[in-house]
């Protein structure tokens, strides 16, 4: 095995990619934690070691996105009304 090129098991690769995908771990941080280059991790992603989201997951994310947009709209409106009340006093 060449020096400087640690062999990483499939399980560890999947764990690293899961943390990046689900926990939002920056690639640079994951690379540093495991003594890898960011290029290596990006290669794993491109090699489809990380599976694309399923249609069910996409549908769930779209619903969640819509609900969050609705909540932002409601909170924005509520904030404007409170500000207007405060200005009218």
N, C-alpha and C positions, 0 to 999 in steps of 0.2 A: 504494500500500500504506500503511495507517495506521501512524503511528509507534507504537513500543512493541509491535507485533505482528509478530515475525519470522516469516517463512515458513519452514517446516521441510519438507525433502523427505521423501518416503515412506520412503526408505532410512534416513535419520537417525531418523525416528520408530520404525521397526522395530528399529534398533540400540538405541535408548534403552529401548524396551519389553522387548527381549530381555535387556538387562542387569538390568532390574528383575525380570523373571520368573525368569531362570535364575541370576543371580548374587546376587539378593537386595538389589540396590541400592535404598536408600530413595528414594521418589519425590521427597522434598524435596531430596535430594542431586543427583539427576538434573536436577531443575528448575533448581537453582542452577548446576550445571555448564554448562547450555546456555542460560541466561538466559531460562528459561520459568517460567510459574506452575505450581504443582502442579495447579491446576484444569484447565489445558490437558492435562496428561499424563493425569489421571483421565478426561477427556473422550475421549482417544484409546482408553483401555482400555474405556470404556463403548461406544465406537463400533465395537468388535470389530476394531480394527486388530490387536489381539493375539488370536490364534485360541484357542479353548477346547482343552483337552487332549484328545487322541484316546483312544479306548477302550484301545488298546494301552499308551499312556503311563499311564493310570489303573491298569491292571492291574499294570504294572511298579512303580508307586509303592506300590500296596497290598502287593505282595510285599516290597518294600524295607522298608516300615513294619513288616510282620510280622517280618521278619528282625531289624530293629533292636530291636523289643520283646523278642524271644527273647534277643538278646544282653544287653539290659539286665537281664532276669530272671536269666540265668546269672551275670552279673557281680555282681548284688546278692546272690545266693545264695553265691557264692564269697567275697564280702566278709564276709558274716555268719559263714561258717564260719571264716574267718581271725580275725575278731574274737573268736569263741567260743574258739578255740584260745589266743589271746593272754590272754583272761580266765582260762582254766583253769590257766595257768602259775603 
